[in-house]
Each structure stands twice: as structure tokens, then as C-alpha cells.
Amino acid sequence: MTLHAALPAPARAFNLITRPSRRWMVPLDRSSTLHWAEEKTGLTEAGDAKFFRFLDTSIEAVNENRDLSVIGRLAARRVFRQHITTRLRAQALLREHPEIRDVRIERPIFIVGLYRTGTTFLHNLMALDENHRSPRAWELIQPLPVHSAPDKDYAERHRAGERFFGLHQRVMPDMKNVHYVGPDDPEECFFLLENECASTLLVNTFYCLNYGRWLFHQDLSHAYESLRTYYQVMAWNKAPEQWVMKCPFHAWNLDALLHAFPDARFVFTHRPIKKALPSVCSLSAKIISKFTHSFDVNAIGRFWLSSFEDGIIRSQRARSRMPESRIFDLRLGDLSQAPEPTLRKLYDHFDLRWSPGLSNAISTLPKKRGGQTSGTRHDYTPEDFGLRTHEIDERFAAYEERFGIR
């Protein structure tokens, strides 16, 4: 497979020159990372033993990748520093304002489904509704208040989000054709789960496939309790709202999510696996290619093939314990071909009020986003990742027949 995902020329040159010395140039360990965050914030008490177990496992996984470039190691160090800093500040805020833990997030709607099955498209559509509260990318990057004055708080946190996503787009300019993220777009819960070192970031960025296999089989109740707390901070001192969130990673962790949000409702998105599976492989490979000198596309294919199978088993087992009134199944094909009628069925199922002007907003969304709401098409096939279409059809036949996506 040819990946059209090369770094800009100056970055490629830098990686080549620094390749022999990348490990000593950018050390990664718990002690130095924690020290940096504590010096920056003036705070201590980042977490408990469970958090440090996940942090240590994450750092070890990154260090095991001997093909990670200097840019990759710099990016990983920045990630760990950012999330420990956020966690230190979150713990301090909760000590000062314990009432935050009592804020209600009532009957939230979570959009879940396997990766690349239309969760982003649906989330963007539902976020157009003035009655809905969907977290924006900038506030997921900066979820904690920095000023008591709302205008100043918004301005500083929004600027931080702009800087983050501006750097993201400079390093990976071609990602706008795969999964565009702007600071004001509704985005995924995984940005908050990263603060617990519990997301697929390491898989899709730093080629830590063994870490991914380990993560998908962990009890993440503590991470989802923290996820709830971050949303409680965002809802703090505000009128009750109808929250609509999304993250494909939730499909593997519905029990933990339900423990944190016991009255949650769910939209499960569906797409033929022979389309979704190579798409997530392509997404992973394109990002990984920015931060490593080499990797195995077939290993990425095998990882996501087994992960998809596991995700379907786990999500169906969890949803079997939920009442049907809290579940809505949505096929990407239906949403793409008839977005408003499909969305109206979802609204009817959950007894949501259709907002004035929503129909017009839906009709103009693809134009405003350049068609990127559902992911601009990019070139990939199952065979590019060592997979075979007929085998995918056979392995996922029962799932696809159940939800009418054959």
C-alpha cells in the first residue's frame, strides 16, 4: 500500500538527521514528566495507584517502539505532560469545589459504534440543534476553567484549542481528507479519557498495538468516572441541558460508561464492515506514518480485525441488558442518503423536540464543512492491510444481517 501521508519536507529531514540519537534526545519516564507538570502548575497529587498504573503502562508502551521518530517522541512527551497537567488541575479544582461531583448530567445521549461507521457525521448533525449540548474540540482540550470571568475564560481556552489544532493540521495536513477536526467542531470523549491514559491515542499515533490489546480488556470504570467529572465541570453552574456525546471507543466499554452514566441513552451506528474496517486501518496508518520511521500495515489490519470482533461481542452483550427504549440503531447508509428523515426517526424514538431551523441547518452542513462531516473519501482496500473482503463478509455476517447492512 502507498500511503500519501508523508511529513512536510523539513520534518522529514529533521527525523533523518536525528534518528540515531532520538532516545537520549527525548527521554520519556514518569518521574521527569510528573516533575515537569508539577513545576508548571505548582500542584501535586496527580492521581492514585490505578492512574499511575495506566500512566506507567502507556509510557512503557511508547518506549517499546524503537522506530518512533524524534518528532514522535516529542509528541508523546507533549501528550503525557498535557494530560498530567490537566489531571493535577482537575484534582485541585475538585478539592476546592467538591459540589461539582453532585452536578447532574441527566439522560445523556451517547453516539457509539465501531470506528468509521458515521459517528462523526451524526454527532455533527445533532450538534446543530440549539437544544443540544455537544462538547467542542477546544473545550475537550482545555476542559477546566482558567478565569472566573466567562469571557476571559473562553478566550484563553479557545486560543489554546486553536494552537493545538493548528499544530495538528501543520504536522498532518492531509488529515483534513480523512478526519477533519477544527477547534469549534463537536468532538469525541476520547480527548478526556486521554487524561486517564485510557484511549486509543497510543494505538493510532505511536503504533502501540500491544498496548491497545491490553487496553481493550481493562476495567475502565475509573476512567469513565473521571469522564463524568469533566462533563460535570462543563455543566457546573449552568442550566440543565440535553448532552449529546460520541466516541467509538465506548463500544468496547459500555458497562463502565453505564456505571458512570446510569440513565444514558445510546445511538448505535452501523456500516458494512468491509468499508469501516479498512477505513480505520487507513486512518491509523496515515497518522502513525507521521511519527514512526517504519511500521507494518498488515499488523494494523490484524489488530483492527480482532478488535472489531471483540467490540461487537462486548457491545452486544452490554446492550442486551438495556431496555430497547434507550437504544436506537442507525445505519450510515440511511443517514447519508436521507439525513433529515433518518434523524427525525431518532428524535421520535427518544421523544426529542425538533428545533426550528434545524432542517435548513442540516441541508447546509455538508456545504459548510466541504463534505467532511462524514469523512471525505480516501483510497484504501482491505487487501492493503493484509485482509480479504470475502473473509470479512464471512466473519461479520451475523452482525451485518442483524442490523440490515449486508
The 8 nearest C-alpha neighbors of each residue, nearest first, counted from 0:
[[1, 383, 2, 384, 296, 379, 382, 380],
 [2, 0, 3, 383, 4, 379, 378, 285],
 [1, 3, 4, 0, 285, 5, 284, 288],
 [4, 2, 5, 1, 285, 173, 288, 378],
 [5, 3, 2, 285, 288, 6, 173, 289],
 [4, 6, 3, 289, 7, 288, 2, 11],
 [5, 7, 289, 11, 10, 8, 4, 170],
 [6, 8, 10, 9, 11, 5, 170, 169],
 [7, 9, 11, 10, 12, 6, 5, 13],
 [10, 8, 12, 11, 7, 13, 6, 14],
 [9, 11, 13, 12, 8, 7, 6, 14],
 [12, 10, 8, 14, 13, 9, 6, 15],
 [11, 13, 15, 9, 10, 14, 16, 8],
 [12, 14, 10, 16, 11, 15, 17, 9],
 [15, 13, 11, 17, 12, 16, 18, 69],
 [16, 14, 12, 18, 13, 17, 11, 19],
 [15, 17, 13, 14, 18, 12, 19, 11],
 [18, 16, 14, 15, 20, 19, 21, 13],
 [17, 19, 15, 21, 20, 14, 16, 68],
 [20, 18, 17, 21, 16, 22, 15, 23],
 [21, 19, 18, 17, 22, 23, 24, 69],
 [20, 22, 69, 24, 18, 23, 17, 19],
 [23, 21, 24, 25, 20, 26, 69, 72],
 [22, 24, 25, 26, 21, 20, 27, 19],
 [23, 25, 21, 22, 20, 26, 69, 17],
 [24, 26, 23, 22, 72, 21, 73, 27],
 [27, 25, 23, 22, 24, 28, 72, 76],
 [26, 28, 76, 25, 58, 29, 62, 32],
 [29, 27, 30, 31, 32, 58, 26, 55],
 [28, 30, 32, 31, 33, 55, 27, 58],
 [29, 31, 33, 32, 28, 34, 35, 27],
 [32, 30, 34, 33, 29, 28, 35, 27],
 [33, 31, 35, 29, 34, 30, 80, 28],
 [32, 34, 36, 30, 35, 31, 29, 37],
 [33, 35, 31, 37, 32, 36, 30, 38],
 [34, 36, 32, 38, 33, 37, 31, 39],
 [37, 35, 39, 84, 33, 38, 34, 80],
 [36, 38, 34, 42, 40, 41, 39, 35],
 [39, 37, 35, 41, 36, 40, 34, 42],
 [40, 38, 36, 37, 41, 35, 84, 42],
 [41, 39, 42, 37, 38, 36, 84, 88],
 [40, 42, 37, 38, 39, 43, 36, 87],
 [43, 41, 40, 37, 87, 44, 88, 38],
 [42, 44, 45, 37, 87, 41, 40, 91],
 [45, 43, 46, 87, 42, 90, 47, 91],
 [46, 44, 87, 43, 86, 83, 90, 47],
 [47, 45, 44, 50, 51, 48, 86, 87],
 [46, 48, 50, 49, 51, 45, 44, 52],
 [47, 49, 51, 50, 52, 46, 53, 54],
 [50, 48, 52, 51, 47, 53, 46, 221],
 [49, 51, 53, 52, 47, 48, 46, 54],
 [50, 52, 54, 48, 53, 49, 55, 47],
 [53, 51, 49, 55, 50, 54, 56, 48],
 [52, 54, 56, 50, 51, 55, 196, 57],
 [53, 55, 51, 57, 52, 56, 196, 50],
 [56, 54, 58, 52, 57, 53, 51, 59],
 [55, 57, 53, 59, 54, 58, 60, 52],
 [58, 56, 60, 54, 55, 59, 53, 61],
 [59, 57, 55, 61, 60, 56, 54, 62],
 [58, 60, 62, 56, 57, 61, 55, 63],
 [61, 59, 57, 63, 58, 62, 207, 210],
 [62, 60, 58, 63, 59, 64, 57, 207],
 [61, 63, 59, 64, 60, 58, 65, 27],
 [64, 62, 60, 61, 65, 59, 207, 58],
 [65, 63, 62, 66, 61, 67, 60, 207],
 [64, 66, 67, 63, 62, 68, 22, 61],
 [67, 65, 292, 64, 291, 293, 68, 294],
 [66, 68, 291, 71, 65, 64, 290, 292],
 [69, 67, 71, 291, 70, 290, 14, 292],
 [68, 70, 21, 72, 71, 14, 73, 17],
 [69, 71, 73, 68, 72, 74, 290, 14],
 [72, 70, 290, 68, 74, 69, 73, 67],
 [73, 71, 75, 69, 74, 70, 76, 25],
 [74, 72, 70, 76, 71, 75, 69, 77],
 [73, 75, 71, 77, 72, 76, 70, 78],
 [76, 74, 72, 78, 77, 73, 71, 79],
 [75, 77, 73, 79, 78, 74, 72, 80],
 [76, 78, 74, 80, 75, 79, 81, 73],
 [79, 77, 75, 81, 76, 80, 74, 82],
 [80, 78, 76, 82, 81, 77, 83, 75],
 [81, 79, 77, 83, 78, 82, 32, 36],
 [80, 82, 84, 78, 79, 83, 77, 85],
 [81, 83, 194, 85, 84, 79, 80, 86],
 [82, 84, 86, 80, 85, 81, 87, 79],
 [83, 85, 36, 81, 87, 82, 86, 80],
 [86, 84, 82, 88, 83, 87, 89, 81],
 [85, 87, 89, 83, 88, 84, 45, 82],
 [88, 86, 45, 84, 90, 89, 85, 83],
 [87, 89, 91, 85, 86, 90, 92, 84],
 [88, 90, 86, 92, 91, 87, 85, 93],
 [89, 91, 93, 87, 92, 88, 86, 94],
 [92, 90, 88, 94, 89, 93, 95, 87],
 [93, 91, 89, 95, 94, 90, 96, 88],
 [94, 92, 96, 97, 90, 95, 91, 89],
 [93, 95, 91, 92, 96, 97, 90, 89],
 [94, 96, 92, 93, 97, 91, 90, 98],
 [97, 95, 93, 98, 94, 92, 99, 100],
 [96, 98, 93, 99, 94, 100, 95, 101],
 [99, 97, 100, 96, 101, 102, 93, 95],
 [100, 98, 97, 101, 102, 96, 231, 232],
 [99, 101, 98, 102, 97, 228, 231, 93],
 [100, 102, 99, 98, 103, 97, 231, 235],
 [103, 101, 99, 231, 100, 235, 104, 234],
 [104, 102, 105, 101, 231, 239, 234, 100],
 [105, 103, 107, 102, 106, 231, 242, 239],
 [104, 106, 107, 103, 262, 241, 263, 239],
 [105, 107, 263, 262, 264, 108, 104, 241],
 [108, 106, 242, 263, 105, 243, 264, 241],
 [107, 109, 264, 243, 265, 263, 242, 244],
 [110, 108, 244, 265, 245, 243, 111, 264],
 [111, 109, 245, 266, 265, 244, 118, 267],
 [112, 110, 247, 267, 246, 250, 245, 266],
 [113, 111, 268, 267, 247, 250, 114, 116],
 [112, 114, 247, 116, 115, 250, 307, 111],
 [113, 115, 247, 116, 279, 112, 275, 276],
 [116, 114, 275, 117, 279, 278, 113, 118],
 [115, 117, 270, 269, 114, 268, 118, 113],
 [118, 116, 120, 119, 331, 115, 373, 121],
 [117, 119, 121, 120, 116, 122, 110, 268],
 [120, 118, 122, 117, 121, 123, 373, 372],
 [121, 119, 373, 372, 117, 123, 122, 118],
 [120, 122, 124, 118, 123, 119, 125, 117],
 [123, 121, 119, 125, 124, 120, 126, 118],
 [122, 124, 126, 120, 121, 125, 119, 185],
 [125, 123, 121, 122, 126, 127, 120, 361],
 [124, 126, 122, 127, 123, 128, 121, 131],
 [125, 127, 123, 128, 124, 133, 122, 131],
 [128, 126, 125, 124, 129, 123, 360, 357],
 [127, 129, 126, 130, 131, 125, 357, 354],
 [128, 130, 131, 127, 354, 126, 132, 357],
 [131, 129, 128, 241, 132, 354, 240, 352],
 [132, 130, 241, 129, 128, 242, 126, 133],
 [131, 133, 242, 241, 243, 240, 134, 130],
 [132, 134, 243, 126, 185, 244, 242, 131],
 [135, 133, 185, 186, 132, 136, 138, 139],
 [136, 134, 185, 184, 183, 137, 138, 186],
 [135, 137, 182, 186, 139, 138, 184, 185],
 [136, 138, 160, 182, 140, 139, 135, 157],
 [139, 137, 141, 142, 140, 136, 135, 134],
 [138, 140, 142, 136, 141, 137, 190, 191],
 [139, 141, 138, 137, 142, 160, 136, 190],
 [140, 142, 138, 139, 143, 156, 137, 160],
 [143, 141, 138, 139, 140, 229, 144, 233],
 [144, 142, 141, 145, 89, 232, 233, 88],
 [145, 143, 146, 152, 142, 147, 141, 156],
 [144, 146, 152, 143, 147, 156, 155, 151],
 [147, 145, 152, 148, 144, 151, 149, 153],
 [146, 148, 149, 152, 145, 144, 151, 150],
 [147, 149, 146, 151, 150, 152, 153, 145],
 [150, 148, 152, 151, 153, 147, 146, 154],
 [151, 149, 153, 152, 148, 154, 146, 155],
 [152, 150, 154, 153, 148, 149, 155, 146],
 [151, 153, 146, 149, 150, 155, 154, 145],
 [154, 152, 150, 156, 151, 155, 157, 149],
 [155, 153, 151, 157, 152, 156, 158, 150],
 [156, 154, 158, 157, 152, 153, 151, 159],
 [157, 155, 159, 153, 158, 154, 141, 152],
 [156, 158, 160, 154, 159, 155, 137, 153],
 [159, 157, 161, 155, 160, 156, 154, 162],
 [160, 158, 156, 162, 157, 161, 163, 155],
 [161, 159, 137, 157, 163, 158, 162, 182],
 [160, 162, 158, 164, 159, 163, 182, 165],
 [163, 161, 165, 159, 160, 164, 166, 158],
 [164, 162, 160, 166, 161, 165, 159, 167],
 [165, 163, 167, 166, 161, 162, 168, 160],
 [164, 166, 162, 168, 167, 163, 161, 169],
 [167, 165, 169, 164, 163, 168, 162, 170],
 [168, 166, 164, 165, 170, 169, 171, 163],
 [167, 169, 172, 171, 165, 166, 170, 164],
 [170, 168, 166, 172, 167, 171, 165, 7],
 [169, 171, 167, 168, 172, 166, 6, 7],
 [172, 170, 168, 173, 169, 174, 167, 6],
 [173, 171, 168, 169, 174, 170, 175, 167],
 [172, 174, 175, 171, 176, 4, 177, 168],
 [175, 173, 177, 176, 172, 171, 178, 179],
 [174, 176, 179, 173, 177, 178, 172, 180],
 [177, 175, 174, 375, 173, 178, 179, 377],
 [176, 178, 174, 175, 374, 375, 179, 377],
 [179, 177, 374, 175, 174, 176, 180, 371],
 [178, 180, 175, 174, 177, 181, 371, 176],
 [181, 179, 178, 184, 182, 164, 175, 136],
 [180, 182, 184, 183, 164, 179, 136, 161],
 [183, 181, 137, 136, 160, 161, 184, 164],
 [184, 182, 135, 181, 136, 137, 185, 180],
 [183, 185, 135, 181, 182, 136, 186, 180],
 [186, 184, 135, 134, 133, 136, 123, 183],
 [185, 187, 136, 135, 184, 134, 188, 245],
 [186, 188, 246, 189, 245, 190, 244, 185],
 [187, 189, 190, 191, 246, 245, 192, 244],
 [188, 190, 192, 191, 187, 198, 193, 246],
 [191, 189, 193, 188, 192, 139, 187, 140],
 [192, 190, 193, 189, 194, 188, 226, 139],
 [193, 191, 189, 194, 195, 197, 190, 198],
 [192, 194, 196, 195, 191, 190, 197, 198],
 [195, 193, 82, 192, 196, 191, 86, 83],
 [194, 196, 193, 197, 192, 222, 50, 53],
 [197, 195, 193, 194, 54, 53, 198, 57],
 [198, 196, 195, 193, 192, 222, 214, 199],
 [199, 197, 193, 200, 192, 189, 196, 201],
 [198, 200, 202, 201, 203, 211, 197, 248],
 [201, 199, 203, 202, 198, 204, 193, 205],
 [200, 202, 205, 204, 199, 207, 203, 206],
 [203, 201, 207, 206, 199, 200, 208, 204],
 [202, 204, 283, 200, 201, 206, 287, 199],
 [205, 203, 287, 201, 286, 202, 200, 206],
 [204, 206, 201, 207, 287, 202, 203, 290],
 [207, 205, 202, 208, 204, 287, 203, 201],
 [208, 206, 202, 210, 201, 209, 205, 60],
 [207, 209, 211, 210, 202, 206, 212, 302],
 [210, 208, 212, 211, 207, 213, 60, 202],
 [209, 211, 213, 208, 207, 212, 214, 60],
 [212, 210, 208, 214, 209, 213, 202, 215],
 [213, 211, 209, 210, 215, 214, 208, 216],
 [212, 214, 210, 211, 215, 216, 209, 217],
 [215, 213, 211, 217, 216, 212, 210, 197],
 [214, 216, 212, 213, 217, 211, 251, 306],
 [217, 215, 214, 213, 218, 212, 251, 211],
 [218, 216, 214, 215, 219, 213, 252, 220],
 [217, 219, 220, 216, 255, 221, 252, 214],
 [218, 220, 222, 221, 217, 255, 223, 252],
 [221, 219, 255, 223, 222, 218, 224, 258],
 [220, 222, 224, 219, 223, 225, 218, 49],
 [223, 221, 225, 219, 224, 220, 195, 226],
 [222, 224, 226, 220, 225, 221, 256, 259],
 [223, 225, 221, 227, 259, 226, 222, 220],
 [226, 224, 228, 222, 223, 227, 229, 221],
 [225, 227, 223, 229, 224, 228, 191, 222],
 [228, 226, 224, 230, 225, 229, 231, 223],
 [227, 229, 231, 225, 230, 226, 232, 224],
 [230, 228, 232, 226, 231, 227, 225, 233],
 [229, 231, 233, 227, 232, 228, 234, 226],
 [230, 232, 228, 234, 229, 233, 102, 235],
 [233, 231, 235, 229, 230, 234, 99, 228],
 [232, 234, 230, 231, 235, 229, 142, 143],
 [235, 233, 231, 232, 237, 230, 236, 102],
 [234, 236, 232, 237, 233, 231, 99, 102],
 [237, 235, 234, 238, 102, 233, 232, 99],
 [236, 238, 235, 234, 239, 233, 240, 102],
 [237, 239, 240, 236, 234, 235, 241, 103],
 [240, 238, 237, 241, 234, 104, 103, 105],
 [241, 239, 242, 132, 238, 131, 130, 104],
 [242, 240, 131, 132, 107, 243, 130, 239],
 [241, 243, 132, 107, 131, 240, 133, 108],
 [242, 244, 108, 133, 109, 132, 107, 131],
 [245, 243, 109, 133, 110, 108, 242, 187],
 [244, 246, 110, 109, 187, 111, 188, 122],
 [245, 247, 187, 248, 188, 111, 249, 189],
 [246, 248, 111, 112, 249, 114, 113, 250],
 [247, 249, 246, 250, 251, 252, 189, 198],
 [250, 248, 252, 251, 247, 246, 253, 111],
 [251, 249, 314, 248, 252, 112, 247, 111],
 [250, 252, 310, 249, 248, 313, 314, 253],
 [253, 251, 249, 255, 254, 250, 256, 248],
 [254, 252, 256, 255, 249, 250, 257, 251],
 [253, 255, 257, 256, 252, 258, 317, 220],
 [256, 254, 220, 258, 253, 257, 252, 219],
 [255, 257, 253, 259, 258, 254, 223, 260],
 [258, 256, 261, 260, 254, 259, 255, 253],
 [257, 259, 255, 256, 261, 260, 254, 220],
 [258, 260, 256, 257, 224, 223, 261, 227],
 [261, 259, 257, 263, 262, 258, 256, 227],
 [262, 260, 257, 258, 263, 259, 256, 106],
 [261, 263, 106, 260, 264, 105, 107, 257],
 [264, 262, 106, 107, 260, 261, 108, 265],
 [265, 263, 325, 108, 107, 326, 109, 106],
 [266, 264, 109, 326, 108, 110, 325, 267],
 [265, 267, 110, 327, 328, 326, 111, 109],
 [268, 266, 328, 111, 112, 329, 110, 327],
 [267, 269, 329, 112, 330, 116, 328, 266],
 [270, 268, 330, 116, 331, 329, 112, 267],
 [269, 271, 116, 331, 330, 272, 404, 275],
 [272, 270, 274, 273, 404, 405, 275, 399],
 [271, 273, 275, 274, 276, 270, 391, 395],
 [272, 274, 271, 276, 275, 391, 388, 277],
 [275, 273, 272, 271, 276, 277, 278, 270],
 [274, 276, 272, 278, 115, 277, 273, 116],
 [275, 277, 278, 272, 279, 274, 273, 280],
 [278, 276, 280, 381, 279, 275, 380, 281],
 [277, 279, 281, 275, 276, 280, 282, 274],
 [278, 280, 282, 281, 276, 277, 283, 115],
 [281, 279, 277, 283, 278, 282, 300, 284],
 [280, 282, 278, 284, 279, 283, 277, 285],
 [281, 283, 279, 285, 280, 284, 278, 286],
 [284, 282, 203, 280, 286, 281, 285, 287],
 [283, 285, 287, 281, 286, 282, 288, 280],
 [284, 286, 282, 288, 4, 283, 287, 281],
 [285, 287, 283, 288, 284, 204, 289, 282],
 [286, 288, 204, 284, 289, 290, 285, 205],
 [289, 287, 285, 286, 290, 291, 284, 4],
 [290, 288, 287, 286, 6, 291, 5, 4],
 [289, 291, 71, 287, 288, 68, 67, 70],
 [292, 290, 67, 68, 66, 293, 288, 289],
 [291, 293, 66, 68, 67, 290, 294, 288],
 [294, 292, 291, 66, 295, 288, 67, 287],
 [293, 295, 296, 291, 292, 206, 288, 66],
 [294, 296, 298, 297, 299, 293, 384, 284],
 [295, 297, 299, 384, 298, 300, 294, 284],
 [296, 298, 384, 385, 300, 299, 295, 301],
 [299, 297, 301, 295, 300, 296, 302, 384],
 [300, 298, 296, 302, 297, 301, 280, 303],
 [301, 299, 384, 297, 298, 302, 303, 280],
 [300, 302, 298, 304, 299, 303, 297, 305],
 [303, 301, 299, 300, 304, 305, 298, 306],
 [302, 304, 306, 300, 305, 301, 307, 299],
 [305, 303, 301, 307, 306, 302, 300, 308],
 [304, 306, 308, 303, 307, 302, 309, 301],
 [307, 305, 303, 309, 308, 304, 310, 302],
 [308, 306, 310, 304, 309, 305, 303, 311],
 [309, 307, 305, 311, 306, 310, 312, 304],
 [308, 310, 306, 312, 307, 311, 313, 305],
 [311, 309, 251, 307, 313, 308, 312, 314],
 [310, 312, 314, 308, 309, 313, 315, 307],
 [313, 311, 309, 315, 310, 314, 316, 308],
 [312, 314, 316, 310, 315, 311, 251, 309],
 [313, 315, 317, 311, 250, 316, 312, 310],
 [316, 314, 318, 312, 317, 313, 311, 319],
 [315, 317, 313, 319, 314, 318, 312, 320],
 [318, 316, 314, 315, 319, 320, 253, 313],
 [317, 319, 315, 321, 320, 316, 314, 253],
 [320, 318, 316, 317, 321, 315, 322, 314],
 [319, 321, 318, 317, 322, 316, 315, 323],
 [322, 320, 318, 319, 323, 325, 317, 326],
 [321, 323, 324, 325, 320, 326, 319, 318],
 [324, 322, 326, 325, 321, 327, 318, 319],
 [323, 325, 322, 326, 348, 349, 327, 321],
 [324, 326, 264, 323, 322, 265, 321, 327],
 [327, 325, 265, 323, 324, 266, 264, 328],
 [326, 328, 266, 267, 265, 329, 345, 325],
 [327, 329, 267, 266, 268, 326, 330, 269],
 [330, 328, 268, 267, 269, 331, 327, 266],
 [331, 329, 269, 332, 333, 268, 270, 334],
 [330, 332, 334, 333, 117, 270, 269, 335],
 [331, 333, 335, 330, 334, 336, 270, 337],
 [334, 332, 336, 330, 331, 335, 337, 341],
 [333, 335, 338, 331, 337, 332, 336, 341],
 [336, 334, 332, 333, 337, 338, 331, 373],
 [335, 337, 333, 334, 332, 338, 331, 341],
 [338, 336, 334, 335, 340, 339, 333, 341],
 [339, 337, 334, 341, 335, 340, 342, 336],
 [338, 340, 342, 341, 337, 343, 358, 361],
 [341, 339, 343, 342, 337, 338, 344, 334],
 [342, 340, 344, 338, 339, 343, 334, 337],
 [341, 343, 339, 345, 344, 340, 338, 346],
 [342, 344, 346, 340, 345, 341, 339, 347],
 [345, 343, 347, 341, 342, 346, 348, 340],
 [344, 346, 342, 348, 343, 347, 349, 341],
 [347, 345, 351, 343, 349, 344, 348, 350],
 [348, 346, 350, 344, 345, 349, 343, 351],
 [347, 349, 345, 346, 350, 344, 327, 324],
 [348, 350, 346, 347, 351, 345, 324, 325],
 [351, 349, 347, 348, 346, 352, 345, 353],
 [352, 350, 346, 349, 347, 353, 348, 345],
 [351, 353, 354, 350, 346, 130, 347, 349],
 [354, 352, 351, 355, 357, 346, 343, 128],
 [353, 355, 357, 352, 128, 356, 129, 130],
 [356, 354, 357, 353, 358, 128, 129, 359],
 [355, 357, 359, 358, 354, 360, 128, 361],
 [356, 358, 360, 359, 354, 355, 361, 128],
 [359, 357, 361, 360, 356, 362, 339, 355],
 [358, 360, 362, 361, 357, 356, 363, 364],
 [361, 359, 357, 363, 358, 362, 364, 356],
 [362, 360, 358, 364, 359, 363, 357, 124],
 [361, 363, 359, 360, 364, 358, 365, 366],
 [362, 364, 360, 366, 361, 365, 367, 359],
 [363, 365, 367, 361, 366, 362, 360, 368],
 [366, 364, 370, 368, 367, 369, 363, 372],
 [367, 365, 369, 364, 363, 368, 370, 362],
 [366, 368, 364, 365, 369, 363, 370, 371],
 [367, 369, 365, 370, 371, 366, 364, 372],
 [370, 368, 366, 371, 367, 365, 372, 364],
 [369, 371, 365, 368, 372, 366, 375, 373],
 [372, 370, 374, 375, 373, 369, 368, 179],
 [373, 371, 120, 374, 370, 368, 365, 119],
 [372, 374, 120, 371, 117, 119, 375, 370],
 [373, 375, 371, 177, 372, 178, 376, 176],
 [374, 376, 371, 176, 177, 370, 377, 373],
 [377, 375, 374, 378, 176, 177, 371, 373],
 [376, 378, 375, 379, 177, 176, 278, 374],
 [377, 379, 376, 380, 281, 278, 2, 3],
 [378, 380, 277, 281, 383, 377, 278, 381],
 [379, 381, 382, 383, 277, 378, 384, 278],
 [382, 380, 386, 277, 383, 384, 387, 388],
 [381, 383, 386, 385, 384, 380, 387, 388],
 [384, 382, 0, 380, 381, 385, 379, 386],
 [385, 383, 297, 300, 382, 296, 386, 381],
 [384, 386, 297, 382, 383, 300, 381, 387],
 [385, 387, 382, 381, 384, 300, 388, 383],
 [388, 386, 390, 389, 382, 381, 391, 385],
 [387, 389, 391, 390, 273, 381, 392, 386],
 [388, 390, 392, 391, 387, 393, 273, 394],
 [391, 389, 393, 387, 392, 388, 394, 386],
 [390, 392, 388, 394, 393, 389, 395, 273],
 [393, 391, 389, 390, 395, 396, 394, 388],
 [392, 394, 390, 396, 391, 395, 389, 397],
 [395, 393, 391, 392, 396, 390, 397, 308],
 [394, 396, 398, 392, 393, 397, 391, 399],
 [395, 397, 393, 399, 398, 392, 394, 400],
 [398, 396, 400, 399, 395, 401, 394, 393],
 [399, 397, 401, 395, 400, 396, 402, 311],
 [400, 398, 404, 396, 405, 402, 401, 397],
 [399, 401, 403, 397, 402, 398, 405, 396],
 [400, 402, 398, 399, 403, 397, 404, 396],
 [401, 403, 399, 400, 404, 398, 269, 328],
 [404, 402, 400, 401, 399, 405, 330, 398],
 [403, 405, 399, 271, 402, 270, 400, 269],
 [404, 399, 403, 400, 271, 396, 392, 402]]
